[in-house]
Amino acid sequence: MPEPDRLPAADLPPGTVRRSGDWAVGNRGDDKYFAVSRRCRHQLADLSEGSIDADGCLVCPWHQSRYDVRTGEMVEGPTGFLAYHGPTPIYSQLVQAFGRIARLRVRRAARIGDDVVLE
């Protein structure tokens, strides 16, 4: 059985997201760690470059789609497409509907000693 993926907990202060292989690993605060697949369901942006909002959702760095990191579901669609940033109400709703079906993969992440371990 392969060793679980590990990151130093010091590299994941509250509110940060880091890359670990195919996973975006983050700390929502109070040692609430998460790991989700790295590619946004909208245009495949690298979610390990995203941010965590006040609700604990992972926010895509390109068009601000928001993901519930507990379920992998897109809870808010994008605010643009390609290089455009702005209102796209119908398009955003279609992408969000797709993101509810094609959720991010979710992996358990927990602090063990000085490391955050993906199980």
C-alpha positions in Angstrom: 0.0 0.0 0.0 1.5 3.4 -1.0 2.4 6.0 1.7 -0.2 8.7 2.1 0.6 12.2 0.7 2.0 14.6 3.3 2.5 18.3 3.6 4.2 20.2 6.5 1.4 21.8 8.5 3.6 24.9 8.8 3.1 25.3 5.0 -0.7 25.5 5.5 -1.6 28.4 7.8 -5.3 29.2 8.0 -6.7 30.5 4.7 -4.1 29.0 2.4 -4.2 26.4 -0.4 -1.3 24.4 -1.7 -0.6 21.8 -4.4 0.1 18.2 -3.5 0.2 16.1 -6.7 -3.3 16.1 -8.2 -4.8 17.7 -5.1 -5.5 21.2 -3.9 -5.0 21.0 -0.1 -6.1 23.8 2.2 -6.8 25.0 5.7 -10.2 26.6 6.3 -9.1 27.6 9.8 -9.1 26.0 13.2 -7.2 23.0 11.6 -10.1 22.2 9.2 -8.0 20.8 6.4 -9.3 19.6 3.1 -8.1 18.0 -0.2 -10.0 18.2 -3.5 -9.0 17.5 -7.1 -7.1 20.4 -8.5 -8.9 21.3 -11.8 -11.9 23.6 -11.9 -14.9 22.2 -13.6 -15.3 25.4 -15.6 -12.1 25.9 -17.6 -9.7 23.6 -15.7 -7.9 26.3 -13.7 -5.5 25.1 -11.1 -7.5 25.3 -7.8 -4.3 25.0 -5.8 -3.8 28.7 -6.8 -7.2 29.6 -5.5 -8.3 31.1 -2.2 -10.6 30.4 0.7 -13.5 32.7 1.2 -15.2 33.7 4.5 -17.7 30.8 4.1 -14.8 28.3 3.9 -15.4 27.7 0.1 -12.5 27.2 -2.3 -12.6 30.0 -4.9 -11.2 29.4 -8.4 -8.4 31.9 -9.3 -9.7 32.5 -12.8 -13.4 33.2 -12.7 -14.3 32.9 -9.0 -16.4 29.7 -9.1 -16.9 28.6 -5.5 -16.7 25.0 -4.3 -17.9 23.4 -1.1 -14.7 21.5 -0.1 -16.7 19.0 2.0 -18.7 17.7 -1.0 -16.8 19.0 -4.0 -19.9 20.6 -5.3 -19.8 24.0 -7.2 -22.0 26.3 -5.1 -21.6 29.4 -7.3 -20.8 29.5 -11.0 -18.1 31.5 -12.7 -18.1 35.3 -13.2 -16.8 35.2 -16.7 -15.3 33.0 -19.4 -11.9 32.9 -21.2 -10.4 36.4 -20.7 -13.8 38.1 -20.0 -14.6 38.9 -16.3 -18.1 40.2 -15.7 -21.8 39.2 -15.6 -22.8 36.0 -17.3 -26.0 35.0 -15.6 -27.3 32.2 -17.9 -23.9 30.8 -18.7 -22.9 30.8 -14.9 -26.1 28.9 -14.1 -25.4 26.3 -16.7 -21.8 25.8 -15.5 -23.0 25.6 -11.9 -25.5 22.9 -12.8 -22.7 20.9 -14.4 -20.5 21.5 -11.3 -23.2 20.0 -9.1 -23.1 16.8 -11.2 -19.4 16.7 -12.0 -18.1 17.4 -8.5 -14.5 17.7 -7.5 -13.1 14.6 -6.0 -12.7 14.9 -2.2 -10.0 13.2 -0.1 -9.7 13.2 3.7 -7.0 15.5 5.1 -6.0 15.6 8.7 -3.2 16.9 10.8 -1.0 14.2 12.3 1.9 15.6 14.3 3.7 18.2 12.2 2.2 17.1 8.9 -1.2 17.3 7.1 -1.8 13.8 5.8 -4.1 12.9 2.9 -5.7 9.6 3.4 
